[in-house]
Amino acid sequence: MGDLAVEAPMTEQALVDGQIDISNRLFSFVDSMTLKCAVELRIADIIHSHGCPLSLSQIASGINQNSPSSPPINQPNLQRVMRKLVQMKIFTKTYTATDVVYGLTPSSVSLLHDADITLAPFLLWQNDPTSLSTLHYLSACVKDPQGMVTGFQEGHGTKNVFAMAKADPEYNKIFNAAMKSWCTVFAKAVLSGYKDGFGKIQTLVEVGGGVGFLLSEVVKNFPHIKGTNFDLPHVVEMALDNGLISHVSGNMFEDDIPSADAIMMKNILHDWGDEDCIKILKNCRKTIGNNKSGKLIIVDIVIREGGPSSQGPLHDFVVTFDIVMLAHTSGGKERTEEEWKKLFAAGGFPTINVIDLPIYASIIEAYTE
């Protein structure tokens, strides 16, 4: 038996630095809760509606106008929340000759409720008590040998986030609103980053397309494409009726996927473990059949093993989101390029091509030969 490496004793300063590090991380959840508070109070919307920075009393007045039946706003508590949001660089704080005013930043613009591109619904979904409570059961997920225990199962008695959405109509509304807002964030990047690819497609099916937002944007920008959204019945019931695309209800594991030149999936495969993904891919492969030009267009995360420098500015988000998948899904995870290659090969698509986008996700083209 070889000698065991002996760790050098830590200095007193190193221990203090470690305590400081943990202390700074200890209340990380407060950041997301404060963002949720800002969204619920519509602080960004109030400032945006005036077109200029506002004082604390003006923001309070705007909150009262949005909730006329509620008691007057507690301005000292609002000031404390604004101080935290300024520290987080969500809003600016400027001293004028007579007052202190708060203004928008690019970050707070992302929290506007009615903007074309907004993260507000996604933030509300992730910080909804039902979603957030699942993270209390991460240790149970780690202890499960089969890797199928989820935070939803432990906390709510439902298999995963999708079963929860199906069982709870109110949660389903929150979930679908979040998915639509998530699409708005990267739809432009997908359309721009894959314009040559879309230009060559005549028929396109989106599997698990939700309410059909991304597919509608594709058809709007490439009107020669005939688009079909394929999703579960309770999802299709809430789908967009805009005349651009058609909707077909079905189960991607069991039912025939409508035929098309290409099949698109956005943030679908990362929701499932390898065995389930292979079932989905084989079902797609059956639909494509002998069409040699047929392909998959996957919009999903590709983890770069090189760390932050290779992943870009969203490296921390990508790794963190993988933990969310651990709590929310039955085997879902983010994958490296090598893991994607093995998965597609097992599903009947031996050739892939990864196209990086300036967002958290990439486009993965998968071919049958």
Summary of the structure (lengths in Angstrom):
residues: 369
radius of gyration: 23.3
end to end distance: 49.9
largest distance: 75.0
contacts: 1114
relative contact order: 0.08
helix: 51%
strand: 15%
